[in-house]
Amino acid sequence: MSDIRQSADDEIDLLELFGTIWDAKWTILLGTVSALAVGLAASFAIPKTYTLSTPIKPAADSVFIDLLPIASFKKKLTVALDLEPVTKNANDLSDNQNEKSDLIDGKYVLDAFVSEFNDYEEVLQALRDRQSSAASSEALRSTTDENLLRQMAIRFKISAPAKPEGAMLASFVWPDADEGRDLLQSAINLTLENTKAQILEDVGQIASQIEKENLNKIKTLNSKLGLILGNARIKILNRIFHLEQQSQIAFELGMAGAEFMNAQASNTTYFLNSDGKIQVENRTDDYLRGYRAINKEIELLKIMTDDEMVRLMPEFADISSEIEMAKLDPTPATIADFVSSVKDNKVENWVDVNLASAEVKSNVRLVLTAAISLILGGMLSIIAVLISKAMRERKAAQVPH
């Protein structure tokens, strides 16, 4: 019987519960309103921030049409590094411009832009420039610590796309929406200018490398000419030695010269042939020319200059032509003219981003805060009322009758 009474006491009477809540409705309402007031006060006390997020995409390839020659410059550098002869086609700026790997296009520029932006130097510069502006917010103007300024800079981001086929996102979280938009635009402009400067610096380095390789090539070819000259001297000395022997034979045989010319012509070739080349084969019948002709040739060979010797070698013409082409290679000057012509190009359209039309959202959500405050305030007030009633009933039960 006592168990039944205990079970009955433990049952919850819903009507009694709702009656208790209704009787304390003003208390519950007061608690709920108080929670709402506290929640809203906390929302207004927390510094407001705004978020902007907008896609940033590669610009159309047509924007970079002025940069097309860079592809041919890269090709020329490859030719120079491989020490290939510079040919007419290699000097044609239109060659290989369609090789995709060397083109400066929208994707190439966007990748370079993102890499440059993510070091935050441009964002920091935009913040410093804004600090000195009359339009700067008080919070930014009063920030003098470099570490705090860097913490502000990382609020501006370019994020990778969530999906491989998606676009990158440019975004910021900032207390002043308009100022944040201006700062992000300024950082983007600075980054694009630095991206252009880096591209042109790389092109300038191509010119320096090509010029260096041309100088190395000229040095190598001149060394070859030195070897050719050494070989020419040896051949001339051998020739003189042979002719001196032949002259001695002709003298002892009484062969003075002219009367033996027909015999010589039918049996030998001249040393200086019609092509202007040195006859390298030693002849054993030169004495038939007579010692006077032989001595005259010896005299001419002995006074021959190094320049005359090397010019008579078969390789001289080809090597001299390569040296002259390397000296006259117009590529470094062409690159310098190109850099000068495009350095003032506008970069505003180098990436596809529109901050002006991007939506800005406040990070302070008053409606959500109010709803949560109302729900929590109501629940806590009801719980407080029920606990208060339970404690009163317990105390009343403990009082002896």
BALOBA-1460 file (C-alpha; in Angstrom, 3 decimals):
// residues 401
<rec num="1" residu="m" x="0.000" y="0.000" z="0.000"/>
<rec num="2" residu="s" x="2.863" y="2.350" z="0.793"/>
<rec num="3" residu="d" x="4.442" y="1.535" z="-2.583"/>
<rec num="4" residu="i" x="1.274" y="2.565" z="-4.364"/>
<rec num="5" residu="r" x="1.165" y="5.833" z="-2.422"/>
<rec num="6" residu="q" x="4.873" y="6.456" z="-3.193"/>
<rec num="7" residu="s" x="4.256" y="5.838" z="-6.900"/>
<rec num="8" residu="a" x="1.352" y="8.238" z="-6.899"/>
<rec num="9" residu="d" x="3.473" y="10.890" z="-5.236"/>
<rec num="10" residu="d" x="6.133" y="10.478" z="-7.939"/>
<rec num="11" residu="e" x="3.747" y="10.994" z="-10.828"/>
<rec num="12" residu="i" x="3.880" y="14.399" z="-12.552"/>
<rec num="13" residu="d" x="0.601" y="16.232" z="-12.706"/>
<rec num="14" residu="l" x="0.775" y="18.151" z="-15.988"/>
<rec num="15" residu="l" x="-2.191" y="20.315" z="-15.107"/>
<rec num="16" residu="e" x="-0.544" y="21.278" z="-11.862"/>
<rec num="17" residu="l" x="2.722" y="21.953" z="-13.758"/>
<rec num="18" residu="f" x="1.049" y="24.232" z="-16.287"/>
<rec num="19" residu="g" x="-0.839" y="25.905" z="-13.477"/>
<rec num="20" residu="t" x="2.415" y="26.655" z="-11.688"/>
<rec num="21" residu="i" x="3.918" y="28.108" z="-14.875"/>
<rec num="22" residu="w" x="0.787" y="30.191" z="-15.513"/>
<rec num="23" residu="d" x="0.740" y="31.504" z="-11.997"/>
<rec num="24" residu="a" x="4.374" y="32.627" z="-12.433"/>
<rec num="25" residu="k" x="3.875" y="33.997" z="-15.935"/>
<rec num="26" residu="w" x="4.926" y="37.508" z="-15.027"/>
<rec num="27" residu="t" x="8.038" y="36.247" z="-13.333"/>
<rec num="28" residu="i" x="8.877" y="34.112" z="-16.375"/>
<rec num="29" residu="l" x="8.145" y="37.018" z="-18.718"/>
<rec num="30" residu="l" x="10.392" y="39.285" z="-16.666"/>
<rec num="31" residu="g" x="13.213" y="36.724" z="-16.771"/>
<rec num="32" residu="t" x="12.810" y="36.248" z="-20.528"/>
<rec num="33" residu="v" x="12.859" y="39.980" z="-21.213"/>
<rec num="34" residu="s" x="15.891" y="40.355" z="-18.941"/>
<rec num="35" residu="a" x="17.743" y="37.632" z="-20.907"/>
<rec num="36" residu="l" x="16.815" y="39.356" z="-24.174"/>
<rec num="37" residu="a" x="18.133" y="42.656" z="-22.869"/>
<rec num="38" residu="v" x="21.387" y="41.029" z="-21.739"/>
<rec num="39" residu="g" x="21.840" y="39.287" z="-25.111"/>
<rec num="40" residu="l" x="21.225" y="42.436" z="-27.122"/>
<rec num="41" residu="a" x="23.471" y="44.476" z="-24.834"/>
<rec num="42" residu="a" x="26.259" y="41.937" z="-25.316"/>
<rec num="43" residu="s" x="25.772" y="42.068" z="-29.104"/>
<rec num="44" residu="f" x="26.067" y="45.839" z="-29.156"/>
<rec num="45" residu="a" x="29.041" y="45.748" z="-26.767"/>
<rec num="46" residu="i" x="31.037" y="43.404" z="-29.015"/>
<rec num="47" residu="p" x="32.833" y="45.346" z="-31.804"/>
<rec num="48" residu="k" x="31.002" y="44.974" z="-35.085"/>
<rec num="49" residu="t" x="32.736" y="43.368" z="-38.027"/>
<rec num="50" residu="y" x="31.710" y="42.871" z="-41.635"/>
<rec num="51" residu="t" x="32.564" y="40.122" z="-44.063"/>
<rec num="52" residu="l" x="32.957" y="40.401" z="-47.829"/>
<rec num="53" residu="s" x="33.611" y="37.420" z="-50.061"/>
<rec num="54" residu="t" x="33.701" y="37.537" z="-53.853"/>
<rec num="55" residu="p" x="35.082" y="35.268" z="-56.629"/>
<rec num="56" residu="i" x="38.369" y="36.148" z="-58.268"/>
<rec num="57" residu="k" x="38.975" y="34.576" z="-61.666"/>
<rec num="58" residu="p" x="41.610" y="34.622" z="-64.425"/>
<rec num="59" residu="a" x="41.240" y="37.491" z="-66.870"/>
<rec num="60" residu="a" x="40.624" y="36.820" z="-70.556"/>
<rec num="61" residu="d" x="43.792" y="35.891" z="-72.455"/>
<rec num="62" residu="s" x="43.218" y="38.831" z="-74.806"/>
<rec num="63" residu="v" x="44.119" y="41.163" z="-71.917"/>
<rec num="64" residu="f" x="47.726" y="39.934" z="-72.137"/>
<rec num="65" residu="i" x="48.224" y="40.223" z="-75.879"/>
<rec num="66" residu="d" x="51.005" y="42.797" z="-75.328"/>
<rec num="67" residu="l" x="52.937" y="40.154" z="-73.372"/>
<rec num="68" residu="l" x="52.953" y="37.545" z="-76.142"/>
<rec num="69" residu="p" x="56.613" y="38.192" z="-77.102"/>
<rec num="70" residu="i" x="57.706" y="36.821" z="-73.719"/>
<rec num="71" residu="a" x="57.087" y="33.301" z="-75.029"/>
<rec num="72" residu="s" x="59.594" y="33.806" z="-77.842"/>
<rec num="73" residu="f" x="62.098" y="35.318" z="-75.404"/>
<rec num="74" residu="k" x="61.879" y="32.173" z="-73.263"/>
<rec num="75" residu="k" x="62.401" y="30.038" z="-76.357"/>
<rec num="76" residu="k" x="65.471" y="32.044" z="-77.291"/>
<rec num="77" residu="l" x="66.881" y="31.555" z="-73.817"/>
<rec num="78" residu="t" x="66.438" y="27.789" z="-74.235"/>
<rec num="79" residu="v" x="68.307" y="27.986" z="-77.530"/>
<rec num="80" residu="a" x="71.085" y="30.050" z="-75.940"/>
<rec num="81" residu="l" x="71.463" y="27.728" z="-72.951"/>
<rec num="82" residu="d" x="71.694" y="24.749" z="-75.289"/>
<rec num="83" residu="l" x="74.431" y="26.667" z="-77.167"/>
<rec num="84" residu="e" x="72.536" y="26.191" z="-80.422"/>
<rec num="85" residu="p" x="73.526" y="28.517" z="-83.270"/>
<rec num="86" residu="v" x="71.382" y="31.623" z="-83.478"/>
<rec num="87" residu="t" x="69.560" y="31.372" z="-86.806"/>
<rec num="88" residu="k" x="67.309" y="33.688" z="-88.702"/>
<rec num="89" residu="n" x="64.233" y="31.840" z="-87.443"/>
<rec num="90" residu="a" x="65.434" y="32.036" z="-83.850"/>
<rec num="91" residu="n" x="65.606" y="35.811" z="-84.191"/>
<rec num="92" residu="d" x="62.030" y="36.006" z="-85.496"/>
<rec num="93" residu="l" x="59.887" y="37.265" z="-82.603"/>
<rec num="94" residu="s" x="56.846" y="35.459" z="-83.986"/>
<rec num="95" residu="d" x="58.391" y="31.991" z="-83.599"/>
<rec num="96" residu="n" x="56.855" y="29.669" z="-80.977"/>
<rec num="97" residu="q" x="54.511" y="32.299" z="-79.551"/>
<rec num="98" residu="n" x="51.738" y="29.717" z="-79.432"/>
<rec num="99" residu="e" x="53.564" y="27.304" z="-77.131"/>
<rec num="100" residu="k" x="51.176" y="27.282" z="-74.184"/>
<rec num="101" residu="s" x="53.762" y="26.530" z="-71.528"/>
<rec num="102" residu="d" x="55.578" y="29.786" z="-72.248"/>
<rec num="103" residu="l" x="52.591" y="32.094" z="-72.669"/>
<rec num="104" residu="i" x="51.673" y="34.790" z="-70.168"/>
<rec num="105" residu="d" x="47.917" y="34.223" z="-69.926"/>
<rec num="106" residu="g" x="45.144" y="34.711" z="-67.393"/>
<rec num="107" residu="k" x="45.885" y="31.560" z="-65.395"/>
<rec num="108" residu="y" x="49.613" y="32.272" z="-65.263"/>
<rec num="109" residu="v" x="49.008" y="35.805" z="-63.984"/>
<rec num="110" residu="l" x="46.383" y="34.705" z="-61.433"/>
<rec num="111" residu="d" x="48.738" y="32.077" z="-59.988"/>
<rec num="112" residu="a" x="51.537" y="34.646" z="-59.764"/>
<rec num="113" residu="f" x="49.110" y="37.178" z="-58.270"/>
<rec num="114" residu="v" x="47.903" y="34.794" z="-55.530"/>
<rec num="115" residu="s" x="51.481" y="33.841" z="-54.642"/>
<rec num="116" residu="e" x="52.414" y="37.524" z="-54.374"/>
<rec num="117" residu="f" x="49.290" y="38.452" z="-52.362"/>
<rec num="118" residu="n" x="49.729" y="35.684" z="-49.816"/>
<rec num="119" residu="d" x="52.956" y="37.115" z="-48.433"/>
<rec num="120" residu="y" x="50.769" y="39.995" z="-47.103"/>
<rec num="121" residu="e" x="53.365" y="42.647" z="-47.903"/>
<rec num="122" residu="e" x="50.953" y="44.441" z="-50.208"/>
<rec num="123" residu="v" x="48.172" y="44.265" z="-47.603"/>
<rec num="124" residu="l" x="50.518" y="45.736" z="-45.005"/>
<rec num="125" residu="q" x="51.450" y="48.511" z="-47.435"/>
<rec num="126" residu="a" x="47.754" y="49.226" z="-48.052"/>
<rec num="127" residu="l" x="47.174" y="49.436" z="-44.281"/>
<rec num="128" residu="r" x="50.107" y="51.815" z="-43.807"/>
<rec num="129" residu="d" x="48.932" y="54.009" z="-46.676"/>
<rec num="130" residu="r" x="45.434" y="54.094" z="-45.194"/>
<rec num="131" residu="q" x="46.784" y="55.067" z="-41.761"/>
<rec num="132" residu="s" x="48.129" y="58.301" z="-43.198"/>
<rec num="133" residu="s" x="44.817" y="59.050" z="-44.889"/>
<rec num="134" residu="a" x="42.172" y="61.328" z="-43.408"/>
<rec num="135" residu="a" x="39.578" y="58.648" z="-44.221"/>
<rec num="136" residu="s" x="41.263" y="56.107" z="-41.940"/>
<rec num="137" residu="s" x="39.205" y="54.664" z="-39.095"/>
<rec num="138" residu="e" x="40.256" y="55.451" z="-35.552"/>
<rec num="139" residu="a" x="41.056" y="51.796" z="-34.833"/>
<rec num="140" residu="l" x="43.470" y="51.603" z="-37.767"/>
<rec num="141" residu="r" x="44.965" y="55.057" z="-37.247"/>
<rec num="142" residu="s" x="45.757" y="54.307" z="-33.589"/>
<rec num="143" residu="t" x="47.509" y="51.004" z="-34.365"/>
<rec num="144" residu="t" x="51.253" y="51.542" z="-34.225"/>
<rec num="145" residu="d" x="52.486" y="48.084" z="-33.268"/>
<rec num="146" residu="e" x="53.774" y="46.189" z="-36.310"/>
<rec num="147" residu="n" x="52.599" y="42.843" z="-34.947"/>
<rec num="148" residu="l" x="49.065" y="44.144" z="-34.493"/>
<rec num="149" residu="l" x="49.163" y="45.566" z="-37.997"/>
<rec num="150" residu="r" x="50.202" y="42.158" z="-39.342"/>
<rec num="151" residu="q" x="47.318" y="40.538" z="-37.441"/>
<rec num="152" residu="m" x="45.011" y="42.996" z="-39.167"/>
<rec num="153" residu="a" x="46.567" y="42.107" z="-42.539"/>
<rec num="154" residu="i" x="45.703" y="38.412" z="-42.268"/>
<rec num="155" residu="r" x="42.011" y="39.342" z="-42.168"/>
<rec num="156" residu="f" x="42.350" y="39.876" z="-45.928"/>
<rec num="157" residu="k" x="42.603" y="36.592" z="-47.776"/>
<rec num="158" residu="i" x="42.539" y="34.921" z="-51.148"/>
<rec num="159" residu="s" x="41.331" y="31.374" z="-50.549"/>
<rec num="160" residu="a" x="41.523" y="28.302" z="-52.713"/>
<rec num="161" residu="p" x="38.224" y="27.133" z="-54.223"/>
<rec num="162" residu="a" x="36.188" y="24.572" z="-52.294"/>
<rec num="163" residu="k" x="35.877" y="22.501" z="-55.484"/>
<rec num="164" residu="p" x="38.566" y="21.960" z="-58.152"/>
<rec num="165" residu="e" x="36.408" y="23.625" z="-60.793"/>
<rec num="166" residu="g" x="35.432" y="26.513" z="-58.519"/>
<rec num="167" residu="a" x="36.832" y="30.032" z="-58.384"/>
<rec num="168" residu="m" x="39.172" y="31.464" z="-55.786"/>
<rec num="169" residu="l" x="37.649" y="33.826" z="-53.235"/>
<rec num="170" residu="a" x="38.871" y="37.261" z="-52.186"/>
<rec num="171" residu="s" x="37.542" y="38.152" z="-48.739"/>
<rec num="172" residu="f" x="38.004" y="40.241" z="-45.607"/>
<rec num="173" residu="v" x="36.634" y="40.596" z="-42.082"/>
<rec num="174" residu="w" x="36.807" y="44.255" z="-41.016"/>
<rec num="175" residu="p" x="35.056" y="46.634" z="-38.566"/>
<rec num="176" residu="d" x="34.215" y="49.139" z="-41.315"/>
<rec num="177" residu="a" x="32.733" y="47.647" z="-44.489"/>
<rec num="178" residu="d" x="33.640" y="50.551" z="-46.778"/>
<rec num="179" residu="e" x="37.149" y="50.813" z="-45.408"/>
<rec num="180" residu="g" x="37.626" y="47.063" z="-45.734"/>
<rec num="181" residu="r" x="36.529" y="47.196" z="-49.357"/>
<rec num="182" residu="d" x="38.924" y="50.070" z="-50.071"/>
<rec num="183" residu="l" x="41.798" y="48.283" z="-48.348"/>
<rec num="184" residu="l" x="41.223" y="45.050" z="-50.252"/>
<rec num="185" residu="q" x="41.043" y="46.914" z="-53.570"/>
<rec num="186" residu="s" x="44.234" y="48.804" z="-52.748"/>
<rec num="187" residu="a" x="46.009" y="45.564" z="-51.800"/>
<rec num="188" residu="i" x="44.859" y="43.931" z="-55.054"/>
<rec num="189" residu="n" x="46.132" y="46.890" z="-57.112"/>
<rec num="190" residu="l" x="49.500" y="46.866" z="-55.334"/>
<rec num="191" residu="t" x="49.786" y="43.116" z="-55.821"/>
<rec num="192" residu="l" x="49.023" y="43.396" z="-59.538"/>
<rec num="193" residu="e" x="51.656" y="46.121" z="-59.954"/>
<rec num="194" residu="n" x="54.219" y="43.975" z="-58.143"/>
<rec num="195" residu="t" x="53.198" y="40.946" z="-60.218"/>
<rec num="196" residu="k" x="53.811" y="42.927" z="-63.408"/>
<rec num="197" residu="a" x="57.131" y="44.171" z="-62.057"/>
<rec num="198" residu="q" x="58.186" y="40.593" z="-61.252"/>
<rec num="199" residu="i" x="57.219" y="39.350" z="-64.715"/>
<rec num="200" residu="l" x="59.185" y="42.153" z="-66.369"/>
<rec num="201" residu="e" x="62.132" y="41.549" z="-64.037"/>
<rec num="202" residu="d" x="62.125" y="37.898" z="-65.101"/>
<rec num="203" residu="v" x="62.083" y="39.009" z="-68.739"/>
<rec num="204" residu="g" x="65.003" y="41.338" z="-68.045"/>
<rec num="205" residu="q" x="66.893" y="38.411" z="-66.542"/>
<rec num="206" residu="i" x="66.256" y="36.477" z="-69.753"/>
<rec num="207" residu="a" x="67.990" y="39.289" z="-71.652"/>
<rec num="208" residu="s" x="70.932" y="39.190" z="-69.239"/>
<rec num="209" residu="q" x="71.235" y="35.416" z="-69.538"/>
<rec num="210" residu="i" x="71.083" y="35.528" z="-73.338"/>
<rec num="211" residu="e" x="73.723" y="38.265" z="-73.391"/>
<rec num="212" residu="k" x="75.890" y="36.237" z="-71.014"/>
<rec num="213" residu="e" x="75.509" y="33.108" z="-73.129"/>
<rec num="214" residu="n" x="76.384" y="35.062" z="-76.275"/>
<rec num="215" residu="l" x="79.557" y="36.334" z="-74.598"/>
<rec num="216" residu="n" x="80.443" y="32.800" z="-73.520"/>
<rec num="217" residu="k" x="79.795" y="31.590" z="-77.051"/>
<rec num="218" residu="i" x="82.027" y="34.295" z="-78.530"/>
<rec num="219" residu="k" x="84.744" y="33.365" z="-76.046"/>
<rec num="220" residu="t" x="84.473" y="29.685" z="-76.985"/>
<rec num="221" residu="l" x="84.540" y="30.410" z="-80.711"/>
<rec num="222" residu="n" x="87.552" y="32.704" z="-80.331"/>
<rec num="223" residu="s" x="89.304" y="29.861" z="-78.517"/>
<rec num="224" residu="k" x="88.537" y="27.658" z="-81.521"/>
<rec num="225" residu="l" x="90.041" y="30.295" z="-83.792"/>
<rec num="226" residu="g" x="93.150" y="30.238" z="-81.610"/>
<rec num="227" residu="l" x="93.431" y="26.478" z="-82.088"/>
<rec num="228" residu="i" x="92.908" y="26.890" z="-85.818"/>
<rec num="229" residu="l" x="95.651" y="29.526" z="-85.919"/>
<rec num="230" residu="g" x="97.983" y="27.149" z="-84.082"/>
<rec num="231" residu="n" x="97.265" y="24.425" z="-86.638"/>
<rec num="232" residu="a" x="97.786" y="26.887" z="-89.474"/>
<rec num="233" residu="r" x="101.202" y="27.894" z="-88.089"/>
<rec num="234" residu="i" x="102.255" y="24.259" z="-87.868"/>
<rec num="235" residu="k" x="101.164" y="23.606" z="-91.444"/>
<rec num="236" residu="i" x="102.954" y="26.730" z="-92.681"/>
<rec num="237" residu="l" x="106.173" y="25.697" z="-90.888"/>
<rec num="238" residu="n" x="105.911" y="22.198" z="-92.349"/>
<rec num="239" residu="r" x="105.364" y="23.705" z="-95.753"/>
<rec num="240" residu="i" x="108.381" y="26.001" z="-95.444"/>
<rec num="241" residu="f" x="110.548" y="23.097" z="-94.310"/>
<rec num="242" residu="h" x="109.406" y="21.018" z="-97.304"/>
<rec num="243" residu="l" x="109.935" y="23.883" z="-99.750"/>
<rec num="244" residu="e" x="113.447" y="24.573" z="-98.450"/>
<rec num="245" residu="q" x="114.346" y="20.960" z="-99.198"/>
<rec num="246" residu="q" x="112.764" y="21.175" z="-102.649"/>
<rec num="247" residu="s" x="114.633" y="24.441" z="-103.344"/>
<rec num="248" residu="q" x="117.924" y="22.794" z="-102.443"/>
<rec num="249" residu="i" x="117.162" y="19.934" z="-104.834"/>
<rec num="250" residu="a" x="116.263" y="22.335" z="-107.660"/>
<rec num="251" residu="f" x="119.416" y="24.391" z="-107.056"/>
<rec num="252" residu="e" x="121.702" y="21.350" z="-107.173"/>
<rec num="253" residu="l" x="119.996" y="20.211" z="-110.388"/>
<rec num="254" residu="g" x="120.379" y="23.661" z="-111.898"/>
<rec num="255" residu="m" x="116.632" y="24.186" z="-112.184"/>
<rec num="256" residu="a" x="116.255" y="27.954" z="-111.902"/>
<rec num="257" residu="g" x="112.536" y="28.034" z="-112.510"/>
<rec num="258" residu="a" x="110.553" y="29.237" z="-115.515"/>
<rec num="259" residu="e" x="111.596" y="26.500" z="-117.962"/>
<rec num="260" residu="f" x="110.058" y="23.882" z="-115.649"/>
<rec num="261" residu="m" x="106.648" y="25.494" z="-115.122"/>
<rec num="262" residu="n" x="104.832" y="23.299" z="-117.666"/>
<rec num="263" residu="a" x="106.103" y="20.151" z="-116.024"/>
<rec num="264" residu="q" x="105.099" y="21.474" z="-112.591"/>
<rec num="265" residu="a" x="101.634" y="22.417" z="-113.746"/>
<rec num="266" residu="s" x="101.009" y="18.964" z="-115.120"/>
<rec num="267" residu="n" x="102.133" y="17.172" z="-111.955"/>
<rec num="268" residu="t" x="101.161" y="19.354" z="-108.973"/>
<rec num="269" residu="t" x="98.643" y="21.907" z="-107.657"/>
<rec num="270" residu="y" x="99.384" y="25.353" z="-106.337"/>
<rec num="271" residu="f" x="99.763" y="25.795" z="-102.599"/>
<rec num="272" residu="l" x="97.279" y="28.708" z="-102.565"/>
<rec num="273" residu="n" x="94.395" y="27.224" z="-104.538"/>
<rec num="274" residu="s" x="91.472" y="28.980" z="-106.229"/>
<rec num="275" residu="d" x="89.327" y="28.688" z="-103.071"/>
<rec num="276" residu="g" x="91.899" y="30.548" z="-101.009"/>
<rec num="277" residu="k" x="92.586" y="27.478" z="-98.887"/>
<rec num="278" residu="i" x="95.891" y="26.064" z="-97.764"/>
<rec num="279" residu="q" x="96.939" y="22.928" z="-99.685"/>
<rec num="280" residu="v" x="97.626" y="20.552" z="-96.837"/>
<rec num="281" residu="e" x="99.302" y="17.713" z="-98.792"/>
<rec num="282" residu="n" x="103.074" y="17.900" z="-99.031"/>
<rec num="283" residu="r" x="104.250" y="17.417" z="-102.624"/>
<rec num="284" residu="t" x="107.452" y="15.644" z="-103.465"/>
<rec num="285" residu="d" x="107.917" y="17.234" z="-106.922"/>
<rec num="286" residu="d" x="107.937" y="20.948" z="-106.036"/>
<rec num="287" residu="y" x="111.590" y="21.128" z="-107.187"/>
<rec num="288" residu="l" x="110.281" y="20.995" z="-110.774"/>
<rec num="289" residu="r" x="109.077" y="24.573" z="-110.326"/>
<rec num="290" residu="g" x="112.654" y="25.732" z="-109.959"/>
<rec num="291" residu="y" x="114.375" y="27.177" z="-106.914"/>
<rec num="292" residu="r" x="113.517" y="30.798" z="-107.758"/>
<rec num="293" residu="a" x="109.733" y="30.193" z="-107.594"/>
<rec num="294" residu="i" x="110.160" y="28.005" z="-104.524"/>
<rec num="295" residu="n" x="112.259" y="30.632" z="-102.721"/>
<rec num="296" residu="k" x="109.675" y="33.290" z="-103.540"/>
<rec num="297" residu="e" x="106.915" y="31.167" z="-102.021"/>
<rec num="298" residu="i" x="109.074" y="30.583" z="-98.932"/>
<rec num="299" residu="e" x="109.575" y="34.344" z="-98.640"/>
<rec num="300" residu="l" x="105.831" y="34.991" z="-98.841"/>
<rec num="301" residu="l" x="105.011" y="32.283" z="-96.314"/>
<rec num="302" residu="k" x="107.510" y="33.672" z="-93.799"/>
<rec num="303" residu="i" x="105.993" y="37.155" z="-93.860"/>
<rec num="304" residu="m" x="102.392" y="35.883" z="-93.691"/>
<rec num="305" residu="t" x="100.524" y="37.376" z="-90.696"/>
<rec num="306" residu="d" x="98.430" y="35.376" z="-88.214"/>
<rec num="307" residu="d" x="95.267" y="36.913" z="-89.623"/>
<rec num="308" residu="e" x="96.227" y="35.826" z="-93.134"/>
<rec num="309" residu="m" x="97.069" y="32.341" z="-91.937"/>
<rec num="310" residu="v" x="93.798" y="31.762" z="-90.073"/>
<rec num="311" residu="r" x="91.689" y="33.170" z="-92.926"/>
<rec num="312" residu="l" x="93.047" y="30.487" z="-95.262"/>
<rec num="313" residu="m" x="91.715" y="27.689" z="-92.996"/>
<rec num="314" residu="p" x="88.452" y="25.993" z="-94.128"/>
<rec num="315" residu="e" x="86.721" y="26.426" z="-90.715"/>
<rec num="316" residu="f" x="87.420" y="30.144" z="-90.479"/>
<rec num="317" residu="a" x="84.393" y="31.366" z="-92.434"/>
<rec num="318" residu="d" x="81.815" y="29.369" z="-90.451"/>
<rec num="319" residu="i" x="83.278" y="30.255" z="-87.052"/>
<rec num="320" residu="s" x="83.635" y="33.918" z="-87.952"/>
<rec num="321" residu="s" x="80.014" y="33.959" z="-89.079"/>
<rec num="322" residu="e" x="78.850" y="32.488" z="-85.745"/>
<rec num="323" residu="i" x="80.898" y="35.045" z="-83.805"/>
<rec num="324" residu="e" x="79.439" y="37.904" z="-85.814"/>
<rec num="325" residu="m" x="75.872" y="36.643" z="-85.332"/>
<rec num="326" residu="a" x="76.402" y="36.308" z="-81.567"/>
<rec num="327" residu="k" x="77.796" y="39.847" z="-81.419"/>
<rec num="328" residu="l" x="74.889" y="41.234" z="-83.423"/>
<rec num="329" residu="d" x="72.148" y="39.203" z="-81.683"/>
<rec num="330" residu="p" x="69.345" y="41.781" z="-81.285"/>
<rec num="331" residu="t" x="67.485" y="39.839" z="-78.573"/>
<rec num="332" residu="p" x="68.809" y="41.721" z="-75.471"/>
<rec num="333" residu="a" x="68.041" y="45.097" z="-77.072"/>
<rec num="334" residu="t" x="64.661" y="43.834" z="-78.274"/>
<rec num="335" residu="i" x="63.794" y="42.655" z="-74.754"/>
<rec num="336" residu="a" x="64.884" y="45.989" z="-73.281"/>
<rec num="337" residu="d" x="62.641" y="47.828" z="-75.747"/>
<rec num="338" residu="f" x="59.786" y="45.456" z="-74.944"/>
<rec num="339" residu="v" x="60.121" y="45.981" z="-71.183"/>
<rec num="340" residu="s" x="60.198" y="49.741" z="-71.690"/>
<rec num="341" residu="s" x="57.080" y="49.625" z="-73.872"/>
<rec num="342" residu="v" x="54.920" y="47.568" z="-71.488"/>
<rec num="343" residu="k" x="56.078" y="48.813" z="-68.089"/>
<rec num="344" residu="d" x="53.335" y="51.472" z="-68.082"/>
<rec num="345" residu="n" x="50.572" y="49.028" z="-69.083"/>
<rec num="346" residu="k" x="47.496" y="49.183" z="-66.854"/>
<rec num="347" residu="v" x="46.947" y="46.150" z="-64.626"/>
<rec num="348" residu="e" x="43.393" y="46.775" z="-63.382"/>
<rec num="349" residu="n" x="42.014" y="44.069" z="-65.687"/>
<rec num="350" residu="w" x="44.706" y="41.471" z="-65.056"/>
<rec num="351" residu="v" x="42.350" y="39.549" z="-62.727"/>
<rec num="352" residu="d" x="38.569" y="39.296" z="-62.909"/>
<rec num="353" residu="v" x="37.210" y="40.592" z="-59.582"/>
<rec num="354" residu="n" x="34.437" y="43.065" z="-58.777"/>
<rec num="355" residu="l" x="34.483" y="44.338" z="-55.195"/>
<rec num="356" residu="a" x="31.994" y="47.130" z="-55.874"/>
<rec num="357" residu="s" x="29.109" y="44.708" z="-56.427"/>
<rec num="358" residu="a" x="30.186" y="42.178" z="-53.787"/>
<rec num="359" residu="e" x="27.758" y="41.651" z="-50.919"/>
<rec num="360" residu="v" x="28.892" y="42.702" z="-47.448"/>
<rec num="361" residu="k" x="27.435" y="40.878" z="-44.458"/>
<rec num="362" residu="s" x="27.451" y="41.996" z="-40.849"/>
<rec num="363" residu="n" x="28.846" y="39.476" z="-38.385"/>
<rec num="364" residu="v" x="26.460" y="40.807" z="-35.682"/>
<rec num="365" residu="r" x="23.198" y="38.832" z="-36.108"/>
<rec num="366" residu="l" x="20.671" y="40.615" z="-33.927"/>
<rec num="367" residu="v" x="17.678" y="38.467" z="-34.884"/>
<rec num="368" residu="l" x="19.514" y="35.246" z="-34.110"/>
<rec num="369" residu="t" x="20.866" y="36.703" z="-30.867"/>
<rec num="370" residu="a" x="17.371" y="37.857" z="-29.831"/>
<rec num="371" residu="a" x="15.838" y="34.466" z="-30.610"/>
<rec num="372" residu="i" x="18.447" y="32.584" z="-28.632"/>
<rec num="373" residu="s" x="18.152" y="35.041" z="-25.738"/>
<rec num="374" residu="l" x="14.356" y="34.634" z="-25.658"/>
<rec num="375" residu="i" x="14.517" y="30.851" z="-25.721"/>
<rec num="376" residu="l" x="17.247" y="30.576" z="-23.103"/>
<rec num="377" residu="g" x="15.670" y="33.268" z="-20.923"/>
<rec num="378" residu="g" x="12.264" y="31.562" z="-21.037"/>
<rec num="379" residu="m" x="13.683" y="28.121" z="-20.310"/>
<rec num="380" residu="l" x="15.825" y="29.316" z="-17.422"/>
<rec num="381" residu="s" x="12.923" y="31.311" z="-15.948"/>
<rec num="382" residu="i" x="10.602" y="28.272" z="-16.081"/>
<rec num="383" residu="i" x="13.241" y="26.063" z="-14.508"/>
<rec num="384" residu="a" x="13.815" y="28.676" z="-11.788"/>
<rec num="385" residu="v" x="10.059" y="28.863" z="-11.054"/>
<rec num="386" residu="l" x="9.689" y="25.080" z="-10.827"/>
<rec num="387" residu="i" x="12.742" y="24.714" z="-8.606"/>
<rec num="388" residu="s" x="11.464" y="27.503" z="-6.365"/>
<rec num="389" residu="k" x="8.058" y="25.787" z="-5.993"/>
<rec num="390" residu="a" x="9.664" y="22.409" z="-5.301"/>
<rec num="391" residu="m" x="11.800" y="23.908" z="-2.551"/>
<rec num="392" residu="r" x="8.768" y="25.609" z="-0.983"/>
<rec num="393" residu="e" x="6.788" y="22.376" z="-1.011"/>
<rec num="394" residu="r" x="9.696" y="20.456" z="0.507"/>
<rec num="395" residu="k" x="10.009" y="22.987" z="3.347"/>
<rec num="396" residu="a" x="6.233" y="22.884" z="3.918"/>
<rec num="397" residu="a" x="6.316" y="19.075" z="4.138"/>
<rec num="398" residu="q" x="9.043" y="19.197" z="6.750"/>
<rec num="399" residu="v" x="7.027" y="21.472" z="9.101"/>
<rec num="400" residu="p" x="5.324" y="19.298" z="11.861"/>
<rec num="401" residu="h" x="1.521" y="19.544" z="12.117"/>
